[in-house]
Amino acid sequence: MTQTVLITGCSTGIGRLAAQTFQANGWNVAATMRRPENEGELNSLENTLVAGLDVTDQSSIADAIAQALERFGGIDVLVNNAGYGGHAALEQSSDASVRAMFDTNVFGVFNATRAVMPIMRKQGGGVVINVTSMAGMIGIPLETSYCASKWAVEGFTEALAMECRDLNIRVHSVLPGAYATAFNGNVQDNLEVGDAQVVEMAQRIRAHFGAIVADHHGGEQTADPQEVADMIYRCATEDMPVHNPCGSDAEMLVGLSQSPGRQPFYDNLTGLLLPPKSA
Protein backbone atom coordinates (compact mmCIF):
# COMPACT_ATOMS: atom_id res chain seq x y z
CA MET A 1 0.00 0.00 0.00
CA THR A 2 1.33 3.44 -0.93
CA GLN A 3 2.30 5.49 2.11
CA THR A 4 1.38 9.14 2.64
CA VAL A 5 3.42 12.03 4.00
CA LEU A 6 2.09 15.44 5.02
CA ILE A 7 4.70 18.21 4.94
CA THR A 8 4.28 21.79 6.18
CA GLY A 9 6.04 24.77 4.62
CA CYS A 10 6.36 23.41 1.07
CA SER A 11 6.28 26.70 -0.83
CA THR A 12 10.09 26.94 -0.96
CA GLY A 13 13.35 25.42 0.14
CA ILE A 14 13.61 22.25 2.19
CA GLY A 15 9.86 21.67 2.34
CA ARG A 16 9.56 21.76 -1.46
CA LEU A 17 12.59 19.49 -1.89
CA ALA A 18 11.22 17.05 0.67
CA ALA A 19 7.87 16.91 -1.16
CA GLN A 20 9.65 16.21 -4.45
CA THR A 21 11.87 13.57 -2.83
CA PHE A 22 8.99 11.62 -1.31
CA GLN A 23 6.99 11.86 -4.55
CA ALA A 24 9.94 10.63 -6.61
CA ASN A 25 10.14 7.61 -4.31
CA GLY A 26 6.51 6.65 -4.95
CA TRP A 27 4.80 8.22 -1.94
CA ASN A 28 1.52 10.08 -1.76
CA VAL A 29 2.39 13.65 -0.77
CA ALA A 30 0.23 16.27 0.94
CA ALA A 31 2.36 19.35 0.28
CA THR A 32 0.99 22.17 2.41
CA MET A 33 1.69 25.87 2.51
CA ARG A 34 0.01 29.10 3.56
CA ARG A 35 -0.73 30.28 0.00
CA PRO A 36 -1.40 27.25 -2.22
CA GLU A 37 -2.98 29.46 -4.90
CA ASN A 38 0.55 30.59 -5.85
CA GLU A 39 1.86 27.05 -6.38
CA GLY A 40 2.37 25.62 -9.85
CA GLU A 41 5.17 23.05 -9.95
CA LEU A 42 3.99 20.72 -7.18
CA ASN A 43 0.46 20.71 -8.59
CA SER A 44 1.80 18.99 -11.69
CA LEU A 45 3.21 15.99 -9.80
CA GLU A 46 1.32 12.70 -9.63
CA ASN A 47 -0.04 11.57 -6.24
CA THR A 48 0.51 15.07 -4.84
CA LEU A 49 -2.07 17.20 -3.08
CA VAL A 50 -1.29 20.88 -2.62
CA ALA A 51 -3.31 22.27 0.29
CA GLY A 52 -3.44 25.43 2.34
CA LEU A 53 -2.12 25.12 5.88
CA ASP A 54 -1.14 27.83 8.35
CA VAL A 55 0.43 26.21 11.41
CA THR A 56 -0.74 29.09 13.61
CA ASP A 57 -4.39 28.40 12.69
CA GLN A 58 -5.79 25.15 14.07
CA SER A 59 -8.82 25.19 11.77
CA SER A 60 -6.44 25.50 8.79
CA ILE A 61 -4.50 22.46 10.05
CA ALA A 62 -7.72 20.47 10.46
CA ASP A 63 -8.86 21.38 6.94
CA ALA A 64 -5.57 20.31 5.35
CA ILE A 65 -5.57 17.01 7.25
CA ALA A 66 -9.16 16.36 6.18
CA GLN A 67 -8.19 16.93 2.53
CA ALA A 68 -5.25 14.55 2.87
CA LEU A 69 -7.42 11.86 4.44
CA GLU A 70 -10.09 12.24 1.78
CA ARG A 71 -7.53 12.02 -1.05
CA PHE A 72 -5.18 9.36 0.33
CA GLY A 73 -7.00 7.63 3.21
CA GLY A 74 -4.33 8.10 5.88
CA ILE A 75 -1.20 9.93 7.02
CA ASP A 76 1.85 7.80 7.75
CA VAL A 77 4.46 10.54 8.19
CA LEU A 78 4.23 14.16 9.35
CA VAL A 79 7.11 16.50 8.51
CA ASN A 80 6.97 19.69 10.56
CA ASN A 81 9.05 21.94 8.35
CA ALA A 82 7.29 25.33 8.43
CA GLY A 83 9.25 27.99 10.27
CA TYR A 84 11.35 31.12 9.91
CA GLY A 85 14.43 32.72 11.41
CA GLY A 86 15.48 36.06 12.74
CA HIS A 87 18.76 37.92 13.12
CA ALA A 88 18.71 40.18 16.16
CA ALA A 89 20.34 40.70 19.51
CA LEU A 90 17.94 40.33 22.42
CA GLU A 91 17.59 44.11 22.82
CA GLN A 92 16.65 44.34 19.15
CA SER A 93 13.88 41.74 19.51
CA SER A 94 10.44 43.07 20.41
CA ASP A 95 8.06 41.04 22.52
CA ALA A 96 5.67 40.83 19.57
CA SER A 97 8.35 39.51 17.19
CA VAL A 98 9.51 36.84 19.64
CA ARG A 99 5.96 35.66 20.32
CA ALA A 100 5.20 35.53 16.59
CA MET A 101 8.27 33.38 16.01
CA PHE A 102 7.29 30.98 18.79
CA ASP A 103 3.74 30.81 17.41
CA THR A 104 5.11 29.41 14.16
CA ASN A 105 8.31 27.60 15.13
CA VAL A 106 7.11 26.03 18.39
CA PHE A 107 3.36 26.12 18.84
CA GLY A 108 2.83 25.44 15.15
CA VAL A 109 4.77 22.19 15.56
CA PHE A 110 2.68 21.33 18.63
CA ASN A 111 -0.56 22.08 16.78
CA ALA A 112 0.19 20.00 13.70
CA THR A 113 1.55 17.08 15.70
CA ARG A 114 -1.36 17.06 18.12
CA ALA A 115 -3.78 16.99 15.18
CA VAL A 116 -2.07 14.06 13.42
CA MET A 117 -1.33 11.88 16.46
CA PRO A 118 -4.86 10.38 16.80
CA ILE A 119 -4.75 9.34 13.13
CA MET A 120 -1.43 7.57 13.59
CA ARG A 121 -2.61 5.86 16.77
CA LYS A 122 -5.68 4.48 15.01
CA GLN A 123 -3.54 3.32 12.08
CA GLY A 124 -1.20 1.52 14.49
CA GLY A 125 1.87 3.68 13.96
CA GLY A 126 3.57 6.49 12.10
CA VAL A 127 6.52 8.87 12.05
CA VAL A 128 6.84 12.51 13.13
CA ILE A 129 9.85 14.44 11.82
CA ASN A 130 10.63 17.94 13.11
CA VAL A 131 12.97 20.08 11.02
CA THR A 132 14.88 22.25 13.49
CA SER A 133 18.43 23.60 13.08
CA MET A 134 21.92 23.24 14.44
CA ALA A 135 20.77 26.30 16.42
CA GLY A 136 18.57 23.84 18.30
CA MET A 137 21.56 22.38 20.13
CA ILE A 138 24.10 25.22 20.18
CA GLY A 139 23.77 28.89 21.01
CA ILE A 140 24.48 31.25 18.11
CA PRO A 141 24.97 34.98 18.71
CA LEU A 142 22.31 37.25 17.18
CA GLU A 143 19.95 34.25 17.00
CA THR A 144 18.64 34.37 20.58
CA SER A 145 14.93 34.02 19.76
CA TYR A 146 15.51 31.57 16.93
CA CYS A 147 17.80 29.38 19.05
CA ALA A 148 15.28 29.42 21.88
CA SER A 149 12.49 28.29 19.53
CA LYS A 150 14.57 25.48 18.04
CA TRP A 151 15.88 24.30 21.42
CA ALA A 152 12.23 24.09 22.50
CA VAL A 153 11.38 21.83 19.55
CA GLU A 154 14.43 19.64 20.21
CA GLY A 155 13.26 19.10 23.79
CA PHE A 156 9.73 18.48 22.55
CA THR A 157 11.04 15.92 20.05
CA GLU A 158 13.00 14.00 22.65
CA ALA A 159 10.14 13.90 25.15
CA LEU A 160 7.57 12.96 22.51
CA ALA A 161 9.79 10.14 21.24
CA MET A 162 9.66 8.64 24.72
CA GLU A 163 5.91 9.11 25.03
CA CYS A 164 5.26 7.48 21.66
CA ARG A 165 7.55 4.46 21.98
CA ASP A 166 4.75 2.07 22.94
CA LEU A 167 2.40 3.57 20.32
CA ASN A 168 4.63 2.47 17.43
CA ILE A 169 5.14 6.14 16.47
CA ARG A 170 8.73 7.17 15.83
CA VAL A 171 9.75 10.79 16.44
CA HIS A 172 12.88 12.39 14.98
CA SER A 173 14.45 15.79 14.48
CA VAL A 174 16.61 16.89 11.56
CA LEU A 175 19.06 19.67 12.39
CA PRO A 176 20.33 21.39 9.21
CA GLY A 177 23.42 23.53 9.15
CA ALA A 178 23.87 26.38 6.67
CA TYR A 179 22.15 25.64 3.36
CA ALA A 180 21.31 27.65 0.25
CA THR A 181 17.52 27.92 0.40
CA ALA A 182 14.84 30.60 0.24
CA PHE A 183 14.71 30.29 4.04
CA ASN A 184 17.38 32.99 4.17
CA GLY A 185 15.05 35.32 2.32
CA ASN A 186 12.37 34.80 4.98
CA VAL A 187 14.65 35.72 7.88
CA GLN A 188 13.66 38.82 9.82
CA ASP A 189 16.75 41.00 10.07
CA ASN A 190 16.64 43.60 12.84
CA LEU A 191 20.37 44.19 13.26
CA GLU A 192 20.04 47.91 12.44
CA VAL A 193 17.48 48.51 15.19
CA GLY A 194 18.12 50.14 18.55
CA ASP A 195 20.96 51.71 20.48
CA ALA A 196 24.10 52.56 18.50
CA GLN A 197 26.31 50.44 20.78
CA VAL A 198 24.09 47.39 20.24
CA VAL A 199 23.94 47.96 16.48
CA GLU A 200 27.74 48.23 16.25
CA MET A 201 28.18 45.06 18.30
CA ALA A 202 25.66 43.18 16.14
CA GLN A 203 27.31 44.27 12.90
CA ARG A 204 30.76 43.15 14.10
CA ILE A 205 29.43 39.73 15.11
CA ARG A 206 27.57 39.27 11.83
CA ALA A 207 30.64 40.12 9.74
CA HIS A 208 32.80 37.74 11.75
CA PHE A 209 30.26 34.89 11.70
CA GLY A 210 29.68 35.28 7.96
CA ALA A 211 33.40 34.92 7.34
CA ILE A 212 33.51 31.77 9.51
CA VAL A 213 30.66 30.16 7.56
CA ALA A 214 32.21 31.04 4.20
CA ASP A 215 35.60 29.69 5.27
CA HIS A 216 34.07 26.41 6.49
CA HIS A 217 32.38 25.89 3.12
CA GLY A 218 35.51 26.72 1.13
CA GLY A 219 34.35 30.17 0.09
CA GLU A 220 30.75 29.10 -0.56
CA GLN A 221 28.16 30.38 1.89
CA THR A 222 26.11 27.20 2.01
CA ALA A 223 25.80 23.56 0.93
CA ASP A 224 23.26 21.64 -1.18
CA PRO A 225 19.87 21.54 0.62
CA GLN A 226 18.98 18.24 -1.07
CA GLU A 227 21.06 16.68 1.71
CA VAL A 228 18.39 17.79 4.18
CA ALA A 229 15.53 16.42 2.10
CA ASP A 230 17.40 13.11 1.86
CA MET A 231 17.89 13.04 5.64
CA ILE A 232 14.18 13.67 6.18
CA TYR A 233 13.39 10.78 3.85
CA ARG A 234 15.82 8.52 5.71
CA CYS A 235 14.11 9.35 9.00
CA ALA A 236 10.79 8.35 7.46
CA THR A 237 12.05 5.06 6.07
CA GLU A 238 14.97 3.90 8.25
CA ASP A 239 15.67 3.29 11.94
CA MET A 240 17.40 6.59 12.69
CA PRO A 241 18.42 8.33 15.95
CA VAL A 242 16.06 10.82 17.56
CA HIS A 243 18.38 13.75 16.73
CA ASN A 244 19.94 13.92 13.25
CA PRO A 245 22.39 16.76 12.46
CA CYS A 246 22.67 17.39 8.71
CA GLY A 247 25.61 19.07 7.04
CA SER A 248 29.29 19.08 7.91
CA ASP A 249 29.02 22.22 10.02
CA ALA A 250 26.04 20.95 12.00
CA GLU A 251 27.61 17.53 12.53
CA MET A 252 30.83 19.10 13.78
CA LEU A 253 29.26 21.61 16.15
CA VAL A 254 26.53 19.35 17.51
CA GLY A 255 29.08 16.59 17.99
CA LEU A 256 31.32 18.89 19.98
CA SER A 257 28.38 20.08 22.08
CA GLN A 258 27.76 16.51 23.19
CA SER A 259 31.32 16.00 24.42
CA PRO A 260 31.86 15.76 28.19
CA GLY A 261 31.69 19.15 29.83
CA ARG A 262 29.47 21.88 28.37
CA GLN A 263 31.62 24.78 29.62
CA PRO A 264 34.76 23.87 27.63
CA PHE A 265 32.59 23.57 24.51
CA TYR A 266 30.96 26.94 25.22
CA ASP A 267 34.35 28.56 25.70
CA ASN A 268 35.65 27.13 22.41
CA LEU A 269 32.48 28.07 20.55
CA THR A 270 32.66 31.63 21.88
CA GLY A 271 36.22 31.92 20.62
CA LEU A 272 35.12 30.66 17.20
CA LEU A 273 31.90 32.60 16.64
CA LEU A 274 32.69 35.95 18.26
CA PRO A 275 35.26 38.50 17.06
CA PRO A 276 37.83 39.79 19.58
CA LYS A 277 36.44 42.32 22.02
CA SER A 278 36.60 45.87 20.78
CA ALA A 279 38.86 48.21 22.68
C-alpha positions as CSV (number, residue, x, y, z in Angstrom):
1,M,0.0,0.0,0.0
2,T,1.3,3.4,-0.9
3,Q,2.3,5.5,2.1
4,T,1.4,9.1,2.6
5,V,3.4,12.0,4.0
6,L,2.1,15.4,5.0
7,I,4.7,18.2,4.9
8,T,4.3,21.8,6.2
9,G,6.0,24.8,4.6
10,C,6.4,23.4,1.1
11,S,6.3,26.7,-0.8
12,T,10.1,26.9,-1.0
13,G,13.4,25.4,0.1
14,I,13.6,22.3,2.2
15,G,9.9,21.7,2.3
16,R,9.6,21.8,-1.5
17,L,12.6,19.5,-1.9
18,A,11.2,17.0,0.7
19,A,7.9,16.9,-1.2
20,Q,9.7,16.2,-4.5
21,T,11.9,13.6,-2.8
22,F,9.0,11.6,-1.3
23,Q,7.0,11.9,-4.5
24,A,9.9,10.6,-6.6
25,N,10.1,7.6,-4.3
26,G,6.5,6.7,-4.9
27,W,4.8,8.2,-1.9
28,N,1.5,10.1,-1.8
29,V,2.4,13.7,-0.8
30,A,0.2,16.3,0.9
31,A,2.4,19.4,0.3
32,T,1.0,22.2,2.4
33,M,1.7,25.9,2.5
34,R,0.0,29.1,3.6
35,R,-0.7,30.3,0.0
36,P,-1.4,27.3,-2.2
37,E,-3.0,29.5,-4.9
38,N,0.5,30.6,-5.8
39,E,1.9,27.1,-6.4
40,G,2.4,25.6,-9.8
41,E,5.2,23.1,-9.9
42,L,4.0,20.7,-7.2
43,N,0.5,20.7,-8.6
44,S,1.8,19.0,-11.7
45,L,3.2,16.0,-9.8
46,E,1.3,12.7,-9.6
47,N,0.0,11.6,-6.2
48,T,0.5,15.1,-4.8
49,L,-2.1,17.2,-3.1
50,V,-1.3,20.9,-2.6
51,A,-3.3,22.3,0.3
52,G,-3.4,25.4,2.3
53,L,-2.1,25.1,5.9
54,D,-1.1,27.8,8.3
55,V,0.4,26.2,11.4
56,T,-0.7,29.1,13.6
57,D,-4.4,28.4,12.7
58,Q,-5.8,25.1,14.1
59,S,-8.8,25.2,11.8
60,S,-6.4,25.5,8.8
61,I,-4.5,22.5,10.1
62,A,-7.7,20.5,10.5
63,D,-8.9,21.4,6.9
64,A,-5.6,20.3,5.3
65,I,-5.6,17.0,7.2
66,A,-9.2,16.4,6.2
67,Q,-8.2,16.9,2.5
68,A,-5.2,14.5,2.9
69,L,-7.4,11.9,4.4
70,E,-10.1,12.2,1.8
71,R,-7.5,12.0,-1.0
72,F,-5.2,9.4,0.3
73,G,-7.0,7.6,3.2
74,G,-4.3,8.1,5.9
75,I,-1.2,9.9,7.0
76,D,1.9,7.8,7.8
77,V,4.5,10.5,8.2
78,L,4.2,14.2,9.3
79,V,7.1,16.5,8.5
80,N,7.0,19.7,10.6
81,N,9.1,21.9,8.3
82,A,7.3,25.3,8.4
83,G,9.3,28.0,10.3
84,Y,11.3,31.1,9.9
85,G,14.4,32.7,11.4
86,G,15.5,36.1,12.7
87,H,18.8,37.9,13.1
88,A,18.7,40.2,16.2
89,A,20.3,40.7,19.5
90,L,17.9,40.3,22.4
91,E,17.6,44.1,22.8
92,Q,16.6,44.3,19.1
93,S,13.9,41.7,19.5
94,S,10.4,43.1,20.4
95,D,8.1,41.0,22.5
96,A,5.7,40.8,19.6
97,S,8.4,39.5,17.2
98,V,9.5,36.8,19.6
99,R,6.0,35.7,20.3
100,A,5.2,35.5,16.6
101,M,8.3,33.4,16.0
102,F,7.3,31.0,18.8
103,D,3.7,30.8,17.4
104,T,5.1,29.4,14.2
105,N,8.3,27.6,15.1
106,V,7.1,26.0,18.4
107,F,3.4,26.1,18.8
108,G,2.8,25.4,15.1
109,V,4.8,22.2,15.6
110,F,2.7,21.3,18.6
111,N,-0.6,22.1,16.8
112,A,0.2,20.0,13.7
113,T,1.5,17.1,15.7
114,R,-1.4,17.1,18.1
115,A,-3.8,17.0,15.2
116,V,-2.1,14.1,13.4
117,M,-1.3,11.9,16.5
118,P,-4.9,10.4,16.8
119,I,-4.8,9.3,13.1
120,M,-1.4,7.6,13.6
121,R,-2.6,5.9,16.8
122,K,-5.7,4.5,15.0
123,Q,-3.5,3.3,12.1
124,G,-1.2,1.5,14.5
125,G,1.9,3.7,14.0
126,G,3.6,6.5,12.1
127,V,6.5,8.9,12.0
128,V,6.8,12.5,13.1
129,I,9.9,14.4,11.8
130,N,10.6,17.9,13.1
131,V,13.0,20.1,11.0
132,T,14.9,22.2,13.5
133,S,18.4,23.6,13.1
134,M,21.9,23.2,14.4
135,A,20.8,26.3,16.4
136,G,18.6,23.8,18.3
137,M,21.6,22.4,20.1
138,I,24.1,25.2,20.2
139,G,23.8,28.9,21.0
140,I,24.5,31.2,18.1
141,P,25.0,35.0,18.7
142,L,22.3,37.2,17.2
143,E,20.0,34.2,17.0
144,T,18.6,34.4,20.6
145,S,14.9,34.0,19.8
146,Y,15.5,31.6,16.9
147,C,17.8,29.4,19.1
148,A,15.3,29.4,21.9
149,S,12.5,28.3,19.5
150,K,14.6,25.5,18.0
151,W,15.9,24.3,21.4
152,A,12.2,24.1,22.5
153,V,11.4,21.8,19.6
154,E,14.4,19.6,20.2
155,G,13.3,19.1,23.8
156,F,9.7,18.5,22.6
157,T,11.0,15.9,20.0
158,E,13.0,14.0,22.7
159,A,10.1,13.9,25.1
160,L,7.6,13.0,22.5
161,A,9.8,10.1,21.2
162,M,9.7,8.6,24.7
163,E,5.9,9.1,25.0
164,C,5.3,7.5,21.7
165,R,7.6,4.5,22.0
166,D,4.8,2.1,22.9
167,L,2.4,3.6,20.3
168,N,4.6,2.5,17.4
169,I,5.1,6.1,16.5
170,R,8.7,7.2,15.8
171,V,9.8,10.8,16.4
172,H,12.9,12.4,15.0
173,S,14.4,15.8,14.5
174,V,16.6,16.9,11.6
175,L,19.1,19.7,12.4
176,P,20.3,21.4,9.2
177,G,23.4,23.5,9.2
178,A,23.9,26.4,6.7
179,Y,22.1,25.6,3.4
180,A,21.3,27.7,0.2
181,T,17.5,27.9,0.4
182,A,14.8,30.6,0.2
183,F,14.7,30.3,4.0
184,N,17.4,33.0,4.2
185,G,15.1,35.3,2.3
186,N,12.4,34.8,5.0
187,V,14.6,35.7,7.9
188,Q,13.7,38.8,9.8
189,D,16.8,41.0,10.1
190,N,16.6,43.6,12.8
191,L,20.4,44.2,13.3
192,E,20.0,47.9,12.4
193,V,17.5,48.5,15.2
194,G,18.1,50.1,18.6
195,D,21.0,51.7,20.5
196,A,24.1,52.6,18.5
197,Q,26.3,50.4,20.8
198,V,24.1,47.4,20.2
199,V,23.9,48.0,16.5
200,E,27.7,48.2,16.3
201,M,28.2,45.1,18.3
202,A,25.7,43.2,16.1
203,Q,27.3,44.3,12.9
204,R,30.8,43.1,14.1
205,I,29.4,39.7,15.1
206,R,27.6,39.3,11.8
207,A,30.6,40.1,9.7
208,H,32.8,37.7,11.8
209,F,30.3,34.9,11.7
210,G,29.7,35.3,8.0
211,A,33.4,34.9,7.3
212,I,33.5,31.8,9.5
213,V,30.7,30.2,7.6
214,A,32.2,31.0,4.2
215,D,35.6,29.7,5.3
216,H,34.1,26.4,6.5
217,H,32.4,25.9,3.1
218,G,35.5,26.7,1.1
219,G,34.3,30.2,0.1
220,E,30.8,29.1,-0.6
221,Q,28.2,30.4,1.9
222,T,26.1,27.2,2.0
223,A,25.8,23.6,0.9
224,D,23.3,21.6,-1.2
225,P,19.9,21.5,0.6
226,Q,19.0,18.2,-1.1
227,E,21.1,16.7,1.7
228,V,18.4,17.8,4.2
229,A,15.5,16.4,2.1
230,D,17.4,13.1,1.9
231,M,17.9,13.0,5.6
232,I,14.2,13.7,6.2
233,Y,13.4,10.8,3.8
234,R,15.8,8.5,5.7
235,C,14.1,9.4,9.0
236,A,10.8,8.4,7.5
237,T,12.0,5.1,6.1
238,E,15.0,3.9,8.3
239,D,15.7,3.3,11.9
240,M,17.4,6.6,12.7
241,P,18.4,8.3,15.9
242,V,16.1,10.8,17.6
243,H,18.4,13.8,16.7
244,N,19.9,13.9,13.2
245,P,22.4,16.8,12.5
246,C,22.7,17.4,8.7
247,G,25.6,19.1,7.0
248,S,29.3,19.1,7.9
249,D,29.0,22.2,10.0
250,A,26.0,20.9,12.0
251,E,27.6,17.5,12.5
252,M,30.8,19.1,13.8
253,L,29.3,21.6,16.1
254,V,26.5,19.3,17.5
255,G,29.1,16.6,18.0
256,L,31.3,18.9,20.0
257,S,28.4,20.1,22.1
258,Q,27.8,16.5,23.2
259,S,31.3,16.0,24.4
260,P,31.9,15.8,28.2
261,G,31.7,19.1,29.8
262,R,29.5,21.9,28.4
263,Q,31.6,24.8,29.6
264,P,34.8,23.9,27.6
265,F,32.6,23.6,24.5
266,Y,31.0,26.9,25.2
267,D,34.4,28.6,25.7
268,N,35.7,27.1,22.4
269,L,32.5,28.1,20.5
270,T,32.7,31.6,21.9
271,G,36.2,31.9,20.6
272,L,35.1,30.7,17.2
273,L,31.9,32.6,16.6
274,L,32.7,35.9,18.3
275,P,35.3,38.5,17.1
276,P,37.8,39.8,19.6
277,K,36.4,42.3,22.0
278,S,36.6,45.9,20.8
279,A,38.9,48.2,22.7
